[in-house]
Amino acid sequence: MKVLVTGGTGFLGRHLARALLERGDRPYLLGRDFAPAAEALASGAVAVRADLRDREAVAAACRGIDAVVHAGALSAPWGPRAEFHAVNVGGTEAVLAGCRRHGVGRLVHVSSPSVVFDGRDQVDLTEAAPYPRRFTSVYSLTKKLAEDRVAAALDVPAVILRPKAIFGPGDRALLPRLVDAARAGRLPQVGDGSNRVDLTCVDNVVHAILLALEAPAAVGRTYHVTNDEHVPLWPTIRGVLERLEVPARLRPVPLPVVLAAAALMEARAAVTGREPTLTRYSAAILGRTQTYDITAALRDLGYVPRVSVAEGIERTLASLVGG
């Protein structure tokens, strides 16, 4: 099977490419910088040079493709609103146009549970949870708008996956950012430290994507994907820092205080154009409970997490130390 992977040179895309190659498929990796994907390209993956903002190039990349995994997105904590819309919404529209034009048999759209995050504690949310009236970040808003586009494209056989907090070897966003902040003395414990979250090892996300490419009952549906473990966030962060021998006191700071400080940082960033050290979205992510029900994925996809959070963290730490 020929599978086009947008964001194919990114963290998730590279892991997916490896899995596709291992099972005999031909991944076509859409991206701009192919240096990170050199290993996959040497093993038979095909480079497709295109920017998600180039609608015609993205649509043309779907020619001759059996399935598309749309994993590309702008997921930075801060940036111009227009860029988030151009990449996350416009890029999705381009992918849908390509699928429609070239008769692609299946689209797996990688979204995020942040589309239903309203800034409050959320426990065991199902896919039926409503979108919030106000979004906690431009990223969340544009991912929701992208979901709207996919759901409305009834002529494209599509599945929406919402993996939560992807981590694993090669991750440069989740754990490494927390570790760097701790090393710099800029990581307080947000809240009382009792919040639980869902994390998802990248191997499990890849497993869910492969299942979604073929599961007949999945078309037209949305699925949360997690490790289904509901881990205590701050003890987990402390454990990672201890393993890496990073000294950190992680002084507890009430969430309302952190949110107020983050609001001031955002206001200053709006004037200076420089990314704030912390955003209200990031503060809420670190201070709130966020867990999700994956019953639908278990039922329709046959999804069962293969790698535990503990094992995933071990693999991630090994890659950080080795890298």
C-alpha positions in Angstrom: 0.0 0.0 0.0 1.2 3.5 -0.9 0.7 5.8 2.1 1.3 9.5 2.0 2.3 10.8 5.4 2.1 14.6 5.9 4.5 15.7 8.6 6.5 12.7 7.5 9.8 14.1 8.6 8.6 14.9 12.1 8.6 12.9 15.3 5.4 10.9 14.7 5.9 10.7 11.0 9.4 9.1 11.2 8.1 6.4 13.6 5.1 5.7 11.4 7.4 5.5 8.3 9.5 2.9 10.0 6.4 0.8 10.9 5.0 1.1 7.4 8.3 -0.1 5.9 8.4 -3.0 8.3 5.0 -4.3 7.2 5.8 -3.9 3.5 4.1 -0.7 2.7 5.6 2.2 0.8 5.5 5.5 2.8 5.7 8.8 0.9 6.9 11.4 3.3 5.6 15.0 2.7 7.8 17.6 4.3 10.5 20.3 3.7 13.6 19.1 5.6 14.4 15.5 4.9 17.6 15.2 7.0 15.8 13.8 10.0 14.2 11.1 7.8 17.4 9.9 6.2 17.1 6.4 7.7 13.6 5.9 6.4 14.5 7.3 2.9 17.5 4.9 2.7 15.1 2.0 3.6 12.7 2.8 0.8 10.5 5.7 1.8 9.9 8.4 -0.8 10.5 12.1 -0.2 7.7 14.4 -1.3 8.9 18.0 -0.9 6.0 20.3 -0.2 4.8 22.9 2.3 1.3 22.3 3.8 0.5 26.0 2.9 1.0 25.1 -0.8 -2.4 23.8 -1.5 -1.8 22.6 -5.1 1.4 20.8 -4.2 -0.2 19.0 -1.3 -3.2 18.0 -3.4 -1.0 16.8 -6.2 1.0 14.7 -3.8 -2.1 12.5 -3.3 -1.9 11.2 -6.9 -1.5 7.4 -7.0 -1.8 7.2 -3.2 -3.9 4.5 -1.5 -4.2 6.1 1.9 -3.1 9.4 3.6 -2.1 9.9 7.2 -2.4 13.7 7.9 0.0 14.1 10.8 1.5 17.5 9.8 0.6 20.5 11.8 1.9 23.6 13.5 1.9 22.7 17.1 4.2 25.3 18.6 3.1 26.9 21.9 3.2 30.4 20.4 3.1 31.9 16.9 1.2 34.1 14.5 -2.5 33.3 14.4 -2.5 33.4 10.6 0.2 30.8 10.5 -1.8 28.4 12.6 -4.8 28.8 10.3 -2.7 28.5 7.1 -1.0 25.2 8.2 -3.6 23.5 10.4 -6.8 24.5 8.6 -5.6 25.3 5.1 -3.3 22.3 5.1 -6.2 20.0 6.0 -8.3 21.5 3.3 -5.5 20.8 0.8 -5.2 17.2 1.9 -9.0 16.7 1.6 -8.9 18.2 -1.9 -6.2 15.8 -2.9 -8.0 12.8 -1.5 -11.1 13.8 -3.3 -9.4 14.6 -6.6 -7.4 11.3 -6.7 -9.8 8.9 -5.1 -7.7 8.1 -2.0 -9.3 5.1 -0.2 -8.7 6.2 3.4 -7.6 9.3 5.3 -6.4 9.1 8.9 -6.5 12.6 10.3 -4.3 13.1 13.4 -5.9 15.6 15.7 -5.6 16.3 19.4 -7.7 16.0 22.6 -6.9 19.7 23.2 -9.9 20.5 20.9 -12.2 19.7 23.8 -10.0 21.1 26.6 -11.7 24.1 28.3 -9.1 24.9 30.9 -10.8 23.0 33.7 -10.1 19.5 35.1 -11.5 16.8 32.7 -11.8 13.2 33.8 -12.4 10.2 31.4 -13.8 12.4 28.6 -15.3 10.5 25.7 -15.4 11.6 22.1 -18.9 12.9 22.7 -17.6 15.7 24.9 -18.6 19.1 23.3 -16.1 21.6 21.9 -15.6 24.5 24.4 -17.2 27.9 23.7 -13.7 29.5 24.1 -10.5 27.7 23.2 -7.4 27.8 25.4 -5.0 28.3 22.5 -5.0 29.2 18.8 -3.5 25.7 18.2 -6.6 24.1 19.8 -9.0 26.3 17.8 -7.3 25.5 14.5 -7.2 21.8 15.2 -10.9 21.9 15.9 -11.6 23.8 12.7 -9.6 21.1 10.9 -11.7 18.4 12.4 -14.8 20.3 11.2 -13.4 20.2 7.6 -12.7 16.5 7.8 -16.1 15.7 9.3 -17.9 17.7 6.6 -16.1 15.9 3.8 -18.6 13.1 3.5 -17.1 12.0 0.1 -13.7 11.2 1.7 -13.5 8.0 3.8 -11.8 9.5 6.9 -11.0 8.6 10.5 -10.0 11.2 13.2 -7.6 10.2 15.9 -6.9 12.3 19.0 -3.6 11.0 20.6 -2.8 12.7 23.9 0.7 14.0 24.8 2.8 11.9 22.4 6.3 11.0 23.8 9.1 8.6 23.0 12.6 8.3 21.5 13.2 11.2 19.2 10.8 13.5 21.0 12.0 17.0 21.0 8.9 18.7 22.4 7.3 17.1 25.5 9.9 15.7 28.0 12.9 17.6 26.6 11.2 20.9 27.0 10.3 20.1 30.6 13.9 19.0 31.3 15.4 22.1 29.8 13.1 24.3 31.8 14.1 22.5 35.0 17.8 22.8 34.2 17.3 26.5 33.7 15.4 26.8 37.0 12.2 27.9 35.2 9.9 24.9 36.1 7.7 25.4 39.1 5.2 22.7 40.1 1.9 24.2 38.7 -0.9 23.6 41.2 -0.9 21.2 44.2 0.7 18.3 42.2 -2.3 16.0 42.4 -3.4 16.2 38.8 -3.4 13.1 36.6 -2.9 13.1 32.9 -2.8 10.7 30.0 0.4 10.3 28.1 0.8 8.2 24.9 3.9 6.4 23.8 4.6 7.1 20.1 4.6 3.3 19.4 1.0 3.1 20.6 0.0 6.1 18.4 1.6 4.4 15.4 -0.2 1.1 16.3 -3.6 3.0 16.4 -2.9 4.7 13.0 -2.1 1.4 11.3 -5.4 -0.1 12.7 -7.3 3.0 11.6 -6.0 2.6 8.1 -8.0 -0.6 7.7 -10.7 -0.9 10.4 -14.0 -0.9 8.5 -16.1 0.4 11.4 -13.8 3.4 11.9 -14.8 5.6 8.9 -16.6 8.7 9.9 -15.7 8.4 13.5 -13.4 10.1 16.0 -11.2 8.2 18.6 -9.2 9.2 21.6 -5.9 7.4 21.8 -3.9 7.2 25.0 -1.9 4.7 27.1 -5.0 4.4 29.3 -2.9 4.8 32.5 -3.9 8.2 34.0 -0.5 8.9 35.5 0.2 11.5 38.3 2.0 14.2 36.3 4.3 15.8 38.8 5.7 12.6 40.4 6.3 11.4 36.9 8.2 14.6 36.0 10.2 14.4 39.2 11.1 10.8 38.4 12.4 11.8 35.0 14.5 14.6 36.4 16.0 12.3 39.1 16.9 9.8 36.5 18.7 12.4 34.5 20.3 13.9 37.6 18.8 17.3 37.0 18.5 19.2 40.3 15.1 20.8 40.6 13.1 22.0 43.6 9.9 22.4 41.6 8.4 24.9 44.1 4.6 24.6 44.1 2.8 27.6 42.8 -1.0 27.9 42.8 -2.5 27.5 39.3 -4.3 30.9 39.4 -1.0 32.6 40.1 0.7 30.9 37.2 -2.2 31.7 34.9 -2.0 35.4 35.9 1.8 35.4 35.3 1.4 33.6 31.9 -1.2 36.2 30.8 1.3 39.0 31.5 3.9 37.1 29.5 1.5 36.7 26.6 0.7 40.4 26.7 4.4 41.3 26.6 5.0 38.8 23.8 2.2 40.4 21.7 4.1 43.7 21.9 7.7 42.3 21.5 6.9 39.4 19.1 9.1 37.2 21.2 7.7 33.8 22.4 6.6 34.0 26.0 8.3 31.7 28.5 4.9 30.3 29.5 1.4 30.6 28.1 -2.0 30.2 29.8 -2.6 27.1 27.7 0.7 25.5 28.9 0.0 26.4 32.5 -3.4 24.8 32.4 -2.0 21.7 30.7 0.6 21.4 33.6 -1.9 22.1 36.4 -5.1 20.4 35.4 -6.3 16.7 35.3 -6.9 15.5 31.7 -7.8 11.9 31.2 -9.7 10.3 28.3 -11.9 7.3 27.7 -10.6 5.1 24.9 -13.4 2.5 24.9 -14.3 3.4 21.3 -10.8 2.8 20.0 -10.7 -0.5 21.9 -14.0 -1.6 20.4 -13.8 -0.3 16.8 -10.0 -0.4 16.1 -9.0 -3.3 18.2 -6.5 -0.9 19.8 -4.6 -2.1 22.9 -1.6 -0.1 24.1 1.5 -2.1 23.5 4.1 0.0 25.4 3.5 1.2 28.9 4.3 4.7 30.1 7.1 3.4 32.3 8.7 1.5 29.4 8.2 4.4 27.0 9.9 6.8 29.5 12.8 4.3 29.8 13.2 4.3 26.0 13.0 8.1 25.9 15.5 8.6 28.6 17.9 6.2 26.9 17.6 8.2 23.7 18.2 11.5 25.5 21.3 10.2 27.3 22.6 8.6 24.1 21.8 11.6 22.0 
